[in-house]
Amino acid sequence: MTILSSGTAATPAAPALLDVYARVGPLLVGGEGAELIAADGARYLDFVAGIGVNALGYNHPVIRAALERAATTGIIHVSNLYRTEPGERLAEELVARSFAHRVFFCNSGAEANEAAFKFARKWSGKSEIVAFSGSFHGRLFATLAATDRPDYRKPFEPLVPGIRIVAREDWAAVDHAVSASRTAAVIVEPVQGEGGVRLVDAEWLGFVRELCDSRGVAVIFDEVQCGLGRTGTLFAYEQTGVVPDILTLAKPLAGGLPMGAVLVTSAVAAALKPGDHATTFGGGPLVAGVALDVVRTIADPAFLAAVRRKAEWLEARLARLATATKRVADVRGRGLMWGIELTEPATPFVSAARERGLLVVTAGPQVIRLLPPLVITEAELERGVAILEDVLA
């Protein structure tokens, strides 16, 4: 049962923390399943999951056991100068379950996308990267240049040159932008997350794939947020009929530990040699050992079938919510990744939901984004949607 505290307003962060986040709500000290627990004992049903990171929720036995097992080895880090078993086994697991032949590990989604840009440039011998409207690929300098968020970009201009953003809906503009002589790669999220939870049309993806094949351009799929079970299959590309040359992963990969991955075809891998890229911490034995168990858990057919069943239920329930209030302009999503587009700013409703014991997050100024843990129950989904229905009414 949710226990509401008397005050869940924003609390000033410790003054030692840099103010690049507007942290809100109570001090969180624990978690269980799909709930977070505050210092005052209040419980919050979590439809954010660390922005898609905590696919297995909180205090999951698989992650707990993996951490305990990894700790007993005494090896947390040895650097990539040497071989360790967990990283090699995780790479083999990802290759066996995907289109890819080789894997590079790093520490985050932004790092994975930066590496993907470098790999595509080295493979193609060309320099330009094409991204699309509504995109979000990170906040490092190259990934920021590929992110369609003017408010994020403006303070840090001039951005990295050679990266352009094209209107996704304008097929002719995309055709014109993808150049045989200049373009190394295009990058796209099969389901755009920060851009409003927008499904990218499979026919359009096929069109882009054909363009790139005919012009010697790599296709990068950014599945940092929509990958690893979030859409009901292990990888989102499996539902599109389109296979990329490079795929990036991060958020849920290591169960909350920082980890990213770049999956590549043999052709891309052949263009790279020792010294072309590096990472100090990427794929270390502790995070890779945990990630191996997380991937195996999510990839289990029964687990993914359960995600799809819950997704079907949630889709129907959100359709009912949309008819209950004129504030809802659209509901869209796939799997357990949904956006509720409102006719007015979403932030007040995010705050109102938190006051009632539900954590949600925005995806742009007028979209409430739902990213619950994949282990959430239908009863918990109903409880969360009922709270949303209440605050939107």
N, C-alpha and C positions, 0 to 999 in steps of 0.2 A: 504494500500500500504506500502511496506517496505521502510523505509527511512534509507539509509546507512550513517553512520558517516564517517568523514574523517579519523579517526584512530581507529581501533578496535583491535590493538595489545594488548598483555598481559600488564597489569598494575600492578606494585608492590602492594601487599596486605598491609594492615595496619601492621606496624611492631609488634603490640601487638599480632597478630595471629600467632600461631605455624605453621611452614612451613611443614605441612604434606600433603598439597594440592598444586598443581601447578595451581593456579587459572589463567584463561585466559579471554581475552575479556574485555568488558566495565563494568562499575558499573551498575547493574540492580536495578531499582527502582519501577517497576510496571509491570502489566501484564493484558491482556484482551484476553479471549478465548484461542487460541493456540499461542498467541504472547507474548513475553517479551519486556519490554520497558526499554531502557537505560537512564542514567541521561542526555545524550545529545539529547534525543528524538528519537534516532534510534530504530526501531522495528525489532525484530528477530523472525522468524517463528521457533517454538520450536518442534523439533523432539526428544527431550530428556525427557521432562516432569519430570524434577527432578529425572532422572533415574527411570522412571516408576511410580513415586509417584503421579503426578498431572493428574490423570485419567480424571478429570472434568475440566482440564485446569485452567485458571486464572480468578478470580473474578466471579466465577460461583454463580448464585443466590441461589442454594441449600446450598452451604457451607456458603455463607454470612449470609443467614437467620438462619442457625443452630448456627453459632457463636454468632449472636445477641441474639437469644433465650437463649442460654446457659449462656450468660453473665448476663441476667436479673435475674437468680436464685441466684446470689451472691455466688454460690458454684463452685469453680474450683477444689478444692482438699479437701478430708476429710480422705484419706487413706482407705485401704481395711480392716481396723478393723470394718468398719460400712457398712451398705447397702446403695446403691444409685440406683435410678431407671434407669438412662441411661445405665449403664453397664449391668444390668440384662436384660433389653430389647434387647440390642445388642447381648448378648449371646444367648437369645432365638431366635433372628432372624437368626443368623448363624447356630444354631442347626436345625432350621426348614428348612433351604435351603441346608443342607449338610448331609453327612453320620454320623456326630458327635452327641454325647450326652452331652458333657460338653466342656467348653471353659475356657482357661486361658488367661488373657490379660497382656501384657508387653509393652515395649517401642520401640522395633525395631525388624528387622528380625533376626539379630544375636542373640539377647536375646531369641527370640522365638525358634530358633534352639537349643540353649544351654538348654533351658527348655525341649524341646522335647527329647534330649539325656538323661536328668535326669529322665524324666517320663518313657522312655523305659527301662532304667536300673532298676528302681524301680519295674515296672510291670514284667519284665522278671527274675529278680534276677541274671542277667548276666551283663557283663561290656563292651564288645567290640561293637564298632560302625563301620560299613562298609560304605564307600562312594566310589564314582566312578570317573574315569578320566573325566576331563572337568568340574568338579564340582566347585561351589562357594557357600559357606554356611555362610560366615561371617568372621570377623577378631578378634573376641574374642578368647581366647586360645583354647577351644574345637572346635569351628567352624573353626578356622584357621587350625587346624590339619585335618579337613575334607575337606579343600579347596585345589583343585589341581592347585595351582599357586606357583611354587617354589620361585619366586622373592618376594612374600609376606611372605612365610614361613621361608626362610633361616635366616633373621636377628633375628628371635625370637626363634630359636631352643635352647634347646630341647623343643618340643611341648608336649601337653598332650598325655600320652601313652594310648594305648587301642583303638586308632582310626586308621584305615587303609584305603588306597585308592587303588582300584582295577580297572584294565582296563575294562571299560564297554563293549567293543566289544568282549572280551574273555569270552564266556559263561562258559567254563570249569573252568576258574579262579574264576569266580563269584560263581559257584557251590562249589568250594573248599573253598572259603573264608567264606561263610555263614555257620557257625558252630552251631549245636544244643547245644553244651556245652558252647560256649564262646560268641556268638553273641547276643546282646540285640536288635539291630535294624540295618536296612539299611536305608540310606537317599539318595534321588534322586530328582532332579528337572525334572518334566515332559517336560519342555522346558528349556534347559540350557541357561542362560543369559550371564553372564560374560565369560563363556566358549566358546563363539562364536555364540550364538543363534542357538543351535542344538536341533532338535526335537528328543526326546527319543522314540524309537520304541515301539509301544503298545504291540507287541508280546513279546519283551524282558521284558517289565514291567509285563506281565502276567507270564512269566517264573520266575521272581523274587518273585512275589506274591505267587506262588505255592511253591517255595523253602522255603520262610519264614513261610508259613502255616504249612508245614511239619516239621519244625525245631523249632517252638516256638519263632519266631523272628518277631519283629514289623516292619512294613513298614511305613517310614516317607516320605511324599511328601513335599518338600520345594517349595511352591508356592508364595514365597515372591515377586518375580518379575513377574511370569507368571500368577498369580491368579487374582481374582476379575475383570473379564471381559476382560483382556488383550488378551486372545486367542479366544474370541468370545462367550464363555460360562462363567458363574459366576466363576466356578472353572475349572482349566485345566484338572483335573483328570476325569471330566465328558466325555471327548472326548477319553479317553484311554480304557474304559471298565474295569479299575482296581481301586479298592477302597482302600485307605490307612487305617492304624490304627490311624495315627497321621498326621495332616496337619498344616503347618505353613504359616501364612500370615503376611504382614506388609505393605510395601510401600504405596499403594493407600488407605489403610483402613480408615484413618481419614482425607483424603483430604489434606494432607501436615502437619498435626499435628503428632507428634511422637507417633506411636502406632503399636504394634505387637499382634498377637494372636496365640494360639496353640489350635487346635480342636482335640478332642480325642474321641475314642469309650468308651462305658460304661465299658468295660473290663479294659482298661487302667486307666480310672478314678477311678475304684474301688480299685486300688492299692495305691492310694494317700490319705493322711490324712492331717489334719491341721498341719502346720509346715514343711511339706516336701519341699515347695518352697514358694517364696514370691517376692513381688515387692512393692516399695513405691508408684510409680506413675501410674502403669499399670491399665488401665480401669477406670481412674478417670472420674468424671461426665462431664467435658467439652469435652475431646477428645471422650469419648464414645457417647455423644449426637451428635456430628458432624459425627462420624463414622456411626451411625445408619442411618442417612439420606443419607450418601454417599453409603452405601451398598444397601439401598432400591432403590436409583436412578439407580445404575449400574445393579441391579438384574431385573429391569423392562424388560419384554420380548421385548418390542419395542426398548428399548435402546440397548440390546444385538443383536437384529436383525440388527440394524443400524451398529453396529460394524462389524458384519459379512459381510454386503454389502460393507462397505468401505474396509474391508480386501480382499474381492474378487477383487475389483477394483485395490487395491494396488499390489496384487500378479501379476496381468496381466501387470500392468505398470512397475513393477520392472523386469519382464521377458523381456520387450522391452528394458529397460535400459541395461540389461546384454548383449544383442546382439549388442548394440551400441558401445561398447568399449572392447578391449581385456584386459583391466585392471581388469575386473570382472571375477573371477574364478567360483563363485557360488552365488546364491541368495536363501535364505531359511528362513522359519519362519512360523508363524501362527497368525491369528488375526491381531492385530496391533503391532506385535513384530517381527522384521525382521533383518536379518544380510546380509550384502553385503560383501562377501569375495573377497579380491583383490589379485592380483599377486605381490603386493609390500606393504610396510608399509602404514597404513591407516591414521596416524596422520597428514601428510601434507594436505590430502584432507579434514579432519575435519576442519583444520585451514582455508583452502580456502573456504569452505562452509560458515564458520562464517563470513568471509570478505564479502560474498555476501548476508548475512542476514539470514542464515539458521544454526540452532544449531543441530549438531548430535554428537554422542559419539562413542568411539571404544568398541569392545568386544574382546580383545586380539590384538596382533600387526597388523593383516592384515584384520580385520573385522570392517566395519562401521555398527553401530547398530542404528536401528530406533525404537523409543518408543514414538510416538506422543500421545498427549492427546486423549482419546477415543472420545471426542466431536469434534475433528477436522473435517472439511468439505472435500469433494472430491476436491473442487477447491484448498484448501490449500495443500492437499496431492499432487496434480498435480504441484503446484508451488514449493513445496519442492523437489520433484523428478526431476523436470526440472533443478533446481539449481545443484543437485547432478550430473545429466547428463552432465551439462556444465563443472563442475570442474573435472569430471573423463575423459572428452574428452581432 
